[in-house]
Amino acid sequence: MITKQTQFVQDMNVDPDKNYVRKNEDGSFYLPISHVQNLLDEVFLGIWSFEVSNTVFGRKWARGSGVMEVTHPVTGDKIKRSGDAAIILTGNLRTDSPRLEAMILLSCAKKFGKVFGRDLNRKKDDAPLPVVRVEKVDLSVEEKRMETLIKECDNLRELESYKLIIPKSLKTMYQSRLLDLLNK
């Protein structure tokens, strides 16, 4: 016999209604905010809240985070899920701010189950990260390059920018050049 709790978990983890799945220009899939909000009302009997807790706006982008709290319809427990999102700004504050809020809400809602779109882009999300190969630097070549930079440097600010990256073998040379530039 399946309990109400088990049935609820199963219901939350069915694929979303294909009639509502949309595709972005980059090929990723999403559920429209209006559908997700209606689904939240249906699943949690209207007993849910959402709050944007942090936003940061750059010149061309914005990112934010938020928290959604629902009341579990079977147990009555309060459940919170956090989410975050980032967007490219269009320059229209009237649409950019609500779009960021919607993206954060969608991020929170996805964490309640597949029905809210959790696995829509799983193949892309679970793809292995690219392997980064770091080439070994020939220390003698790097040391000669730094030696040349120190010798030819005629600006105190530029010389100070090398301080953290110069090899120990060139510390004395660095100090000497620093004194020369300070005494100019």
TAJO-V109371 format. One record per run of one state. SS is the DSSP state (h for helix, s for strand, l for the rest). FROM is the first residue (numbers start at 1). LEN is the number of residues. If there is no record, write none. Layout:
BEGIN
ss: [SS;SS]
from: [FROM;FROM]
len: [LEN;LEN]
END
This chain:
BEGIN
ss: [l;h;l;s;l;s;l;h;l;s;l;s;l;s;l;h;l;h;l;h;l;h;l;h;l;h;l]
from: [1;4;13;21;24;29;32;33;44;48;58;61;72;78;89;93;111;114;117;122;126;139;153;156;162;168;183]
len: [3;9;8;3;5;3;1;11;4;10;3;11;6;11;4;18;3;3;5;4;13;14;3;6;6;15;2]
END
